[in-house]
Amino acid sequence: MSVVAGADVGGTKTIAAVAEGDRELVRVSGPGAAVRPDRAMSSATTLARVVRSALNQIGRLRVDALVVGAAGVGRDPERRALRDALRVEDLADRLHVTTDVEIALEAAFPASPGVVLLVGTGSVAVARLPDGRILRQGGYGWQMGDDGSGYALGRTALVQVGHAQDGRGPATALLATLCTAIRSDGFQDLVRWAANAEPAEVASLAGPVLTAAEGGDSVATRVVDQAATELSAHVAALATQFSMEATVPTALGGGLLGHPTYRRAVQEALGRIPGVQIIPEPIDPVLGALEMARRLLDAPRS
């Protein structure tokens, strides 16, 4: 029986699974490997390490087919670069590289219309319309978009701490919360840390921000509610493309929406959009990648 693998590659975490037929054999996770321009080789190296970790557990070196859904490959140059780099790694007889959004759509709505909202280090919303067209909102990276993402939560919290320090905003527990998270001694250490932090490091502050909101800090609560509203705006824009009579099934995925506080805030914001019907089960994009890998075995070789 054929053995296939699927991988979901994000900015913070990479998850890979191996299946034989319809039975998943093993699943492992590792560091994020989202593709940035001209850095596909680095992403491929990290991804290959995670996939090999899974293969080692079942005593295999390669699989018959591998589908990779990665953040950062929405443009053809990055997609081709990652595919070429992975071919050198020689992980599979057949390889397909696509976006993390496509494998999420496959997992949530294999052949039916709906909206997928993914929120992790970055964010994006994608719709498959009743006529089969695919539309998206957001997902333009930390400099141009990623509204409501882990990065957005972290950066906005840092800004609010700065405003509080200058007396331009209310006092907030976020300073102590963020300093604890990065193991710093105070505001000046936080400034130095932020000046050199990578997007994934800023996104790692989302958890502490949500903790502060749970503790009742008004500034943290406002940051969370505003981020949830921004995410709902993506879905609202896509929902207008469905017929007025239709409900709009909406599935939620991504590591950050696994946090109960944020998931609840986002669901409340989405609940204010007419016609949106939230799918209660979280998306498992890896299952979409595995299903696409099974189909890849039957597809003509390109």
C-alpha positions as CSV (number, residue, x, y, z in Angstrom):
1,M,0.0,0.0,0.0
2,S,1.2,3.5,-0.8
3,V,2.7,5.7,1.9
4,V,2.1,9.5,1.6
5,A,3.1,12.5,3.7
6,G,1.6,15.9,4.2
7,A,3.1,19.0,5.8
8,D,1.6,22.3,7.1
9,V,4.3,24.9,7.2
10,G,3.8,28.1,9.2
11,G,5.9,30.9,10.6
12,T,6.0,29.5,14.1
13,K,5.5,25.8,13.7
14,T,5.8,23.0,11.0
15,I,3.6,19.9,11.3
16,A,4.2,16.8,9.2
17,A,2.3,13.5,9.1
18,V,2.8,10.2,7.3
19,A,-0.1,7.9,6.3
20,E,-0.5,4.5,4.7
21,G,-3.8,4.4,2.8
22,D,-6.4,6.2,5.0
23,R,-4.5,5.4,8.3
24,E,-2.3,8.1,9.7
25,L,0.9,6.5,11.1
26,V,2.8,9.3,12.7
27,R,2.7,13.0,13.2
28,V,5.5,15.3,14.4
29,S,6.0,19.0,14.8
30,G,9.1,21.3,14.6
31,P,10.2,24.9,14.0
32,G,8.4,27.2,11.6
33,A,9.6,27.3,8.1
34,A,7.5,29.8,6.3
35,V,9.1,30.9,3.1
36,R,10.5,34.4,2.8
37,P,11.8,35.8,-0.5
38,D,15.2,34.4,-1.5
39,R,15.2,32.1,1.6
40,A,13.5,29.0,0.2
41,M,16.6,26.8,0.8
42,S,16.5,27.5,4.6
43,S,12.8,26.7,4.7
44,A,13.4,23.4,2.8
45,T,16.1,22.4,5.2
46,T,13.9,22.9,8.2
47,L,10.9,21.3,6.6
48,A,13.0,18.3,5.5
49,R,14.3,17.8,9.0
50,V,10.7,17.7,10.3
51,V,9.5,15.2,7.6
52,R,12.5,13.0,8.2
53,S,11.8,13.0,11.9
54,A,8.4,11.5,11.1
55,L,9.8,9.0,8.6
56,N,12.5,7.8,11.1
57,Q,9.7,6.8,13.4
58,I,8.3,4.3,10.9
59,G,11.7,3.2,9.5
60,R,11.4,4.8,6.1
61,L,13.6,7.2,4.1
62,R,11.1,8.4,1.5
63,V,7.4,8.3,0.7
64,D,5.5,7.8,-2.5
65,A,4.0,11.3,-2.5
66,L,4.4,14.4,-0.4
67,V,2.2,17.5,-0.4
68,V,3.5,20.6,1.3
69,G,1.3,23.6,2.2
70,A,3.5,26.5,3.2
71,A,3.0,30.1,4.3
72,G,4.9,32.5,2.0
73,V,4.5,30.6,-1.3
74,G,1.5,32.5,-2.7
75,R,3.6,33.8,-5.5
76,D,5.0,31.5,-8.2
77,P,8.7,32.4,-7.6
78,E,8.7,31.4,-4.0
79,R,6.6,28.3,-4.7
80,R,9.0,27.1,-7.4
81,A,12.0,27.9,-5.3
82,L,10.7,25.8,-2.4
83,R,9.8,23.0,-4.7
84,D,13.2,22.9,-6.3
85,A,14.9,23.0,-2.9
86,L,12.8,20.1,-1.6
87,R,13.5,18.0,-4.7
88,V,17.2,18.1,-3.7
89,E,16.2,16.7,-0.3
90,D,14.8,13.6,-2.1
91,L,11.9,12.9,0.3
92,A,9.3,11.6,-2.1
93,D,8.8,10.1,-5.6
94,R,6.1,12.7,-6.3
95,L,6.1,16.2,-4.8
96,H,3.5,19.0,-4.8
97,V,4.1,22.4,-3.1
98,T,1.1,24.7,-2.5
99,T,0.0,27.3,0.0
100,D,-1.1,26.6,3.6
101,V,-4.4,28.1,2.6
102,E,-5.1,25.5,-0.1
103,I,-4.5,22.5,2.3
104,A,-6.7,24.2,4.9
105,L,-9.5,24.7,2.3
106,E,-9.1,21.0,1.3
107,A,-9.5,20.0,5.0
108,A,-12.5,22.2,5.7
109,F,-14.4,22.2,2.4
110,P,-13.1,19.4,0.1
111,A,-15.4,20.4,-2.8
112,S,-18.0,22.8,-1.4
113,P,-18.1,26.6,-0.9
114,G,-17.0,28.2,2.3
115,V,-14.6,30.6,4.0
116,V,-11.4,29.6,5.9
117,L,-9.8,32.0,8.3
118,L,-6.3,31.1,9.3
119,V,-4.5,33.0,12.2
120,G,-1.1,32.2,13.5
121,T,2.1,34.3,13.1
122,G,0.3,35.8,10.1
123,S,-3.4,35.8,9.0
124,V,-5.4,35.3,5.9
125,A,-9.0,34.6,4.9
126,V,-9.9,32.7,1.7
127,A,-13.2,31.8,0.2
128,R,-14.3,29.2,-2.3
129,L,-17.4,30.6,-3.9
130,P,-20.4,28.5,-5.2
131,D,-19.1,28.9,-8.7
132,G,-15.7,27.5,-7.7
133,R,-13.7,30.8,-7.8
134,I,-11.1,31.3,-5.0
135,L,-10.9,34.8,-3.4
136,R,-8.7,36.0,-0.5
137,Q,-8.4,38.8,1.9
138,G,-5.2,39.7,3.7
139,G,-2.1,37.5,4.0
140,Y,0.3,40.1,2.8
141,G,2.9,39.6,5.4
142,W,3.8,41.5,8.6
143,Q,4.7,44.7,6.9
144,M,1.6,45.1,4.7
145,G,-1.1,43.0,6.4
146,D,-1.6,40.1,8.7
147,D,-4.3,42.0,10.6
148,G,-5.3,40.3,13.8
149,S,-2.4,37.9,13.7
150,G,0.0,36.9,16.4
151,Y,2.4,39.4,15.1
152,A,-0.3,42.1,15.1
153,L,-1.3,41.3,18.6
154,G,2.3,41.4,19.8
155,R,3.3,44.6,18.0
156,T,0.1,46.5,19.1
157,A,0.8,45.5,22.7
158,L,4.3,46.9,22.4
159,V,3.0,50.1,21.0
160,Q,0.5,50.4,23.9
161,V,3.3,49.8,26.4
162,G,5.2,52.7,24.8
163,H,2.2,55.0,24.9
164,A,1.7,54.1,28.6
165,Q,5.4,54.9,29.3
166,D,5.1,58.3,27.7
167,G,1.8,59.1,29.4
168,R,-0.1,59.1,26.1
169,G,-2.1,56.0,27.1
170,P,-3.6,54.4,30.2
171,A,-1.5,52.3,32.6
172,T,-1.4,48.7,31.7
173,A,-0.2,45.4,33.1
174,L,1.2,44.6,29.6
175,L,4.6,46.0,30.5
176,A,5.1,43.5,33.3
177,T,3.5,40.7,31.3
178,L,5.7,41.2,28.3
179,C,8.9,41.7,30.3
180,T,8.2,38.4,32.0
181,A,7.6,36.7,28.7
182,I,11.0,37.8,27.3
183,R,12.8,37.6,30.6
184,S,13.7,41.2,30.7
185,D,14.2,43.6,33.7
186,G,12.1,46.5,32.6
187,F,11.0,48.9,29.9
188,Q,14.4,49.7,28.5
189,D,15.3,46.1,28.1
190,L,11.9,45.6,26.3
191,V,12.8,48.4,23.9
192,R,16.2,46.8,23.1
193,W,14.5,43.4,22.6
194,A,11.9,44.8,20.3
195,A,14.4,46.7,18.1
196,N,16.0,43.3,17.1
197,A,13.0,41.0,17.3
198,E,12.0,38.9,14.2
199,P,8.3,38.7,13.3
200,A,8.0,35.2,14.9
201,E,9.4,36.6,18.1
202,V,7.0,39.5,18.2
203,A,4.2,37.0,17.4
204,S,5.3,34.9,20.4
205,L,4.0,37.8,22.6
206,A,0.4,37.1,21.6
207,G,0.0,34.4,24.3
208,P,1.0,36.8,27.1
209,V,-1.3,39.5,25.6
210,L,-4.2,37.1,25.8
211,T,-3.2,36.2,29.3
212,A,-3.3,39.8,30.3
213,A,-6.7,40.2,28.8
214,E,-7.9,37.2,30.7
215,G,-6.6,38.9,33.8
216,G,-8.8,41.9,33.2
217,D,-6.3,44.4,31.9
218,S,-8.4,46.9,29.9
219,V,-5.6,47.8,27.4
220,A,-5.0,44.1,26.6
221,T,-8.7,43.5,26.2
222,R,-9.0,46.4,23.8
223,V,-6.0,45.0,21.8
224,V,-7.6,41.6,21.5
225,D,-11.1,42.9,20.6
226,Q,-9.7,45.2,17.9
227,A,-7.7,42.4,16.4
228,A,-10.7,40.1,16.4
229,T,-12.7,42.9,14.7
230,E,-10.0,43.3,12.0
231,L,-10.2,39.5,11.3
232,S,-13.9,39.6,11.0
233,A,-13.6,42.4,8.4
234,H,-11.7,40.0,6.2
235,V,-14.6,37.4,6.4
236,A,-17.2,40.1,6.0
237,A,-15.6,41.3,2.7
238,L,-15.6,37.7,1.4
239,A,-19.2,37.0,2.6
240,T,-20.5,39.8,0.3
241,Q,-19.5,37.6,-2.7
242,F,-21.9,34.9,-1.7
243,S,-25.6,35.1,-2.8
244,M,-27.8,37.1,-0.4
245,E,-29.8,33.9,0.5
246,A,-26.9,31.7,1.2
247,T,-25.3,31.0,4.5
248,V,-21.5,31.3,4.5
249,P,-19.9,28.4,6.3
250,T,-16.7,29.6,8.0
251,A,-14.0,27.4,9.4
252,L,-11.3,28.6,11.7
253,G,-7.7,27.4,11.9
254,G,-4.2,28.3,12.8
255,G,-2.3,28.0,16.1
256,L,-3.5,31.3,17.5
257,L,-7.2,30.4,17.2
258,G,-6.5,27.4,19.3
259,H,-6.3,29.8,22.3
260,P,-9.8,29.8,23.9
261,T,-9.8,33.5,24.7
262,Y,-9.0,34.6,21.2
263,R,-11.2,32.0,19.5
264,R,-14.1,33.3,21.6
265,A,-13.4,36.9,20.7
266,V,-13.1,36.1,17.0
267,Q,-16.3,34.0,17.0
268,E,-18.2,36.9,18.7
269,A,-16.9,39.3,16.0
270,L,-17.9,36.9,13.2
271,G,-21.3,36.4,14.8
272,R,-22.1,40.0,14.0
273,I,-21.8,39.3,10.2
274,P,-25.1,38.4,8.6
275,G,-25.2,34.9,7.1
276,V,-21.9,33.7,8.6
277,Q,-22.2,30.2,10.0
278,I,-19.2,29.2,12.1
279,I,-18.0,25.6,11.8
280,P,-17.3,24.5,15.4
281,E,-14.6,22.0,14.6
282,P,-11.1,23.4,14.2
283,I,-9.4,22.9,10.8
284,D,-6.6,20.3,10.6
285,P,-4.7,21.4,7.5
286,V,-2.4,18.4,7.6
287,L,-5.4,16.2,6.8
288,G,-6.0,18.2,3.7
289,A,-2.3,17.8,2.7
290,L,-2.6,14.0,3.1
291,E,-5.7,13.8,1.0
292,M,-4.1,15.9,-1.7
293,A,-1.0,13.5,-1.6
294,R,-3.3,10.5,-2.1
295,R,-4.8,12.2,-5.2
296,L,-1.3,13.1,-6.4
297,L,-0.5,9.4,-6.8
298,D,-3.3,9.1,-9.4
299,A,-2.5,12.3,-11.2
300,P,-0.5,12.3,-14.5
301,R,3.1,13.1,-14.1
302,S,3.9,16.6,-15.2
